[in-house]
């Protein structure tokens, strides 16, 4: 694979809606009346929202006189609402971390408004739908109880019994909690990724020497810049880079830190799977946003054919994220799309982590809190939950709605 030759092929793999969205992210774009002849503003706005780039799109096109005013006005309305939400998210993040600190729990902010503070001119430009916080595994129960005390509740039923909770904590890596009063969702992490997949950062995370950033009058711990970048690559790669704003983060960091920063990170990684997460992120940043890469990174991408295959899967995921989800059995079209997503997801996992990823995914299939919310056996017969899992999966499939 030659990265220079592949650019047009990868861009052509994006659907028209996503290609148009990319044009809106380029301040140099010129738009023509023919661009809007069959243009559906609702689909455009929905696509921008799904990719979490509404704020960036509006900021980019607001002075572009070739873009229709009535669509700009709708973008501006959403832009204002998003900025207000991000202001409230930053305030809530600082409040929660201050409470954690008062209770002698060291909590680290991941992504969210603090990433915007570091790499965007205005942190409210970086949209998010939740706040990610990681604490040491020994502190997670205490941190969880503190969040309950300040008004948060689990967004979904994750367990009903002590055994289910123990299995969940061992298998997964965060709780989703929601505060109805502040309208904020928090992901409380005790690992950066699911069990067995965060070795890249686990050994490097020194809780006593973390860098800090000043926000809301307090010092907030964050990941070191190298570890932060690797974490973002792992997170995006795990989800097939389906949201453009994750890739925008990568572009902003590379532009700010410089091409040599990537070489430094690449050289510190030892395992092939670790490097692939970073190389795929760099490749996508190159083919989609034209970001300059160091020759060493270009060479590494060209030597590993799986990087191109991973990027093709991610291009597919970017193009289908805004599709209205229906049960796979509702029509042949939805069934076909579901099967394509299923196959591409697992091929992507294999390209990244080898066949170990299949074993992990297969194991996690039998440990699903959504099954337990339908029916579960008491702890003394816990093993029967594994036997029931395929039947509960079928039940969910036939009862799944939009």
Order of alpha helices (4+ residues) and beta strands (2+ residues): alpha-alpha-alpha-alpha-alpha-beta-alpha-beta-alpha-beta-alpha-beta-beta-alpha-beta-beta-alpha-alpha-alpha-alpha-alpha-alpha-alpha-alpha-alpha-alpha
